[in-house]
Amino acid sequence: MERPAATNIPVPTAPTYAPGSLSAVGGRFISRGRLGARALYWIGWIAFSRRSVVTAGVEGEVAAIGLGGLRLVASASVLVGLIATFQVSYQLAPYGAETLTTRVLAWFAARELGPIVVAILVVARSAASIAGELASMSATGEIDALRAMGLDPVKYLVAPKVLAVLIVLPALTVIADAMIPLGGWIGSTVFLGYSTNQFVEQFRESFLPRDLSVGIGKAVLFALVIAIISADEGLNAERKPHAIGAAATRAVVFCLIGVLAMDTMVNAIFYFIPSIL
């Protein structure tokens, strides 16, 4: 008796996209949007829940990202204040308007320099760490183990990191907004020969609370971009040890692009709709 011929039954597979194609870009954008929505949902749960493992994880992340980067942000902000003072004064010198350097520095530091400097430093220091940690957990099967136990990885791994970055980035931005003028004061008084009274008076006249609110608002948006992109790159890394470094590199690159794109969009809104503030 002859054995019946084997039949080939097609096995459904997940759709694949060519790297760099519009489908791939759109798919990652949707994936990150869903991840962000889930993380924000669990952040709301964390805010109204009692102390738990998740809230303890937030405290650890805040200490690692915030306290660990405090000295870096402070020192870098002073240097940026010095650089901005020299550059602005040099550009205003041909018009005899060097005394306006402090006025320019005051609002530009609060609206632009502070949030951007802090975002870049946090990306350089923490984005790769977040992506690398999640990619490592994915490669070793820890994330699969959480799912097998019925636990949501977004709740226990992603949401604490997103909330920590949302807390740390605006706080560090306020510190940068204080340290950049300190660098400007050092540059103005020590190197350019201006008096301290003149610097303080001009800074007080030109600094407005709404400038600080714009900078903090940008910091919140930058925090969402950095945390979500880093977490998405880590969770979607290949389950191989060598993919950890690649995920960390992609996280840094895409976070920098995302921060600059978000900053451009916000500035364009303020430019074309000046009455918004």
NORFENKA-V110070 format. One record per residue. NEAR is the number of other ideal C-beta (glycine too) atoms within 10 Angstrom. Layout:
NEAR ; NEAR
//
This chain:
3 ; 4 ; 5 ; 6 ; 5 ; 6 ; 5 ; 5 ; 5 ; 5 ; 5 ; 5 ; 6 ; 4 ; 7 ; 8 ; 13 ; 8 ; 7 ; 8 ; 10 ; 9 ; 12 ; 13 ; 12 ; 11 ; 13 ; 16 ; 11 ; 10 ; 14 ; 19 ; 12 ; 13 ; 20 ; 20 ; 11 ; 17 ; 23 ; 15 ; 14 ; 20 ; 18 ; 11 ; 12 ; 18 ; 10 ; 6 ; 11 ; 5 ; 8 ; 12 ; 8 ; 18 ; 14 ; 11 ; 18 ; 21 ; 13 ; 11 ; 21 ; 19 ; 12 ; 17 ; 24 ; 20 ; 10 ; 14 ; 21 ; 14 ; 9 ; 15 ; 23 ; 15 ; 12 ; 19 ; 27 ; 20 ; 13 ; 20 ; 27 ; 20 ; 15 ; 22 ; 26 ; 16 ; 12 ; 21 ; 23 ; 11 ; 13 ; 15 ; 12 ; 8 ; 8 ; 8 ; 14 ; 18 ; 15 ; 15 ; 26 ; 26 ; 16 ; 20 ; 28 ; 23 ; 18 ; 16 ; 29 ; 27 ; 24 ; 17 ; 21 ; 31 ; 31 ; 20 ; 23 ; 30 ; 29 ; 17 ; 18 ; 28 ; 23 ; 14 ; 16 ; 27 ; 30 ; 22 ; 17 ; 29 ; 30 ; 21 ; 18 ; 28 ; 28 ; 18 ; 20 ; 22 ; 18 ; 13 ; 11 ; 13 ; 21 ; 13 ; 12 ; 17 ; 10 ; 9 ; 7 ; 6 ; 13 ; 14 ; 20 ; 20 ; 18 ; 16 ; 23 ; 26 ; 26 ; 24 ; 26 ; 28 ; 25 ; 24 ; 29 ; 22 ; 17 ; 27 ; 28 ; 20 ; 17 ; 27 ; 30 ; 16 ; 18 ; 29 ; 25 ; 14 ; 22 ; 28 ; 26 ; 14 ; 22 ; 30 ; 21 ; 16 ; 23 ; 28 ; 14 ; 10 ; 12 ; 17 ; 8 ; 21 ; 10 ; 10 ; 8 ; 13 ; 24 ; 13 ; 12 ; 20 ; 19 ; 10 ; 11 ; 17 ; 18 ; 14 ; 8 ; 11 ; 20 ; 18 ; 13 ; 21 ; 24 ; 18 ; 16 ; 25 ; 26 ; 15 ; 18 ; 29 ; 26 ; 18 ; 26 ; 31 ; 30 ; 25 ; 28 ; 32 ; 28 ; 25 ; 28 ; 29 ; 20 ; 18 ; 24 ; 13 ; 12 ; 11 ; 11 ; 8 ; 17 ; 23 ; 14 ; 16 ; 26 ; 24 ; 14 ; 22 ; 28 ; 20 ; 14 ; 21 ; 28 ; 18 ; 12 ; 21 ; 24 ; 15 ; 11 ; 18 ; 18 ; 10 ; 10 ; 17 ; 14 ; 10 ; 12 ; 13 ; 8 ; 8 ; 9 ; 8 ; 5 ; 8 ; 13
//
